[in-house]
Structure formats: C-alpha cells, structure tokens
Amino acid sequence: MSTYVPRPGEMESNWHVIDANDQVLGRLASRAAVLLMGKHKPDYTPFLPTGDHVVVVNAAKVKLTGRKEQDKVYRRYSGYPGGLKEATAAKVRAVRPERLVQEAIQGMLPKNKLGSKMARRLRVYAGPQHPHAGQRPAAFELKKK
C-alpha cells in the first residue's frame, strides 16, 4: 500500500477570519500558523501547500502578556552599515499594528520557499474591516481563557 499524496487539483483551500480582539498574540499566531500550514486537515503533506487562507482583523487590539509591550524589541536591518533599526512593541503598535501579528505568525512558519508561499496566504488588518467578503471566509473562533 502506498502513501496518499494529494494532487494539485485535489487540494482545496478555505478562507478563515480570526478576530484578534483581546487575544494573546502567541496563542493567536500558533493557531493561525496551523491553518496556514494545513496541519488541521487529514490530507496534510509537509512538502505541499495544503493550508488555508487566513484573514486576521483587529490586529491593533491584540494582547501582549507581561512586560512585552515595553521590553519586546523588533529589529530590521537594511544591509548597510548603521542600518539596524529597533523599535519596542509599543512603538510598532502605534505605527504599524499589523506588523506585530504578521511577524509572530511568519516566525512560526517554515523558513523555506514553501513557508514564503504560506505567508502570502496571510492577510492582517488593524481594524475590523477587510476586503475579502467575496471569498466568504468562515469565522474561526479561538478559545478564551
């Protein structure tokens, strides 16, 4: 008996909407990463893009536990000498709140070409509105503590 491997025509991707309002960032990111990778599906294959599309709304209202708002530092480097930019989570939330959620989720995806393809299926919005109503995304409920 051989192992079942889904063909490109057989792979179906659904759309999910996750409301980040009062959700802990790490828990939200891990659930979204599972949806993007497709690990919740019975036909999950590690080397194929079997995952779904994920839309995260209300990213500006995500919670950070402890002192991460002041202590967590986001870094980016331009590649030039002296081009290292640093910003705390509070500053990033004030300027680009989508970046908090997007970097947390992308950090949990594979670091290869397939991970980049999965990351393109992620859409993050700071407010409650999103332009993907035409895809009829299903609301994905996260458990609250």
N, C-alpha and C positions, 0 to 999 in steps of 0.2 A: 504494500500500500504506500502510495507516495503522498507527500505533504501538499496540502492545498495552497496554492498561491493565486490570489485574485488577479485577473487581467485588468488592464486599464478601463475597459468598458464596463466592468462589473463593480468597480469601486464607486460608491455613492457618498457624496459629502453633503451633510446637512448644515444648517446655519443655527447658531445659538447666540442668544443675547444674555449677557451676565450684567446684573446691576451691582456696581461696586460700592454703593452707598452703605456706609458703616460696616464694611467687610475688612478683615485683616488682610494686608497686602500679600503676605506669603501664602496663606491658605487659598486666596483667590487665584494667585499665579499658578499654584500647583494644579488646581482643578482645570484651569484654562489650558495649561500645557498638556495635560492628559487628553483633553478634547482635540487639541491641535495635532497631537501625535497619532490619535486614533486608538489608544490603548483601551478605550471603553467598548470597542467593537469586537465581535467574535472573529472577524477576518483581519485582525491586526497583523501587519507584517512589518518588521523593523526596517526593511530597506525600501519600502514603498510608501508613497504619501496617501495613507488610508484615512487621515484625520479629517476633521470638520472645520468649517469657518467659525470664528468666534468674534463677536462684537461686544466690547466692554463699554458700558455707559456709566456716567457719574464717576469718572476716574478721579476727579478733584476731591471727592468725599471719601476716598479710601482711608482706612485707619492704619497707622503705624504704632506698634506697641513699644512700651518702654520709652527710652530717650532717643529713639532713632530719628525723630524729627530734627533734633539738633546735632546728633552725633554721626549719622549716616552721611557719607560723602560720595557724591557722584563725580567721576573723573572722565574727561575726554582729552585726547591728545591729537593735535593737528599734524604731527610728524615733523614739525620744525623745532629748532632749539628754543626753549622757553615757551613752547606751545601747549603746556599742560594746563588745563582749566579745571578748577574744582568748585563744587557748589554743594551746600548742605541740602538735605531733603526738603527742608522748609523753603529754601530759595527756589529749588526746582519746582515745588508745588505751586509757588506763586507765579512763576514764569511759564512753565510748560507742565501742567499736572499729568498729562497723558504719558510723559516720559517715565514717571515712577512705575506705572503699571506695565508699560511696554518693555522696559529693561528687566523687570522682575520676571516676566513671562519668557522673554527671549533667553534669559540666563538659564532656564530650565529645559530648553530645547537642545537637541544635538548640535554640536559645533561642526557641521559639515554642510554640503550642498543641500541635503535633504532638510536640515534644520532651517536653512535660509528659505526654502520653499514653504515650509510650515509657517515661518514667521510672516510671510506675505499674506497668509490667510487670517491674520490677526488685525483687527481694527479697533482702535481705542479712541474714545471721545470723552472730553472733560465734562460735558453736560448730559442731560437726559435724552437729547435728540440724536438720531442717527439717520443717514440717508439710505438704509438698506431694507426698507419696508417691502420693497418689491420681491425680495428673496424669501419673504415670510419666515423670519427667524423665530425659533421657539425659545421661550424664556427658560433659562437654566437656573434653577434655584440652588443656592448654596446654603448649607446648614448654618444657622446662627447659634452661637454659644450662649 
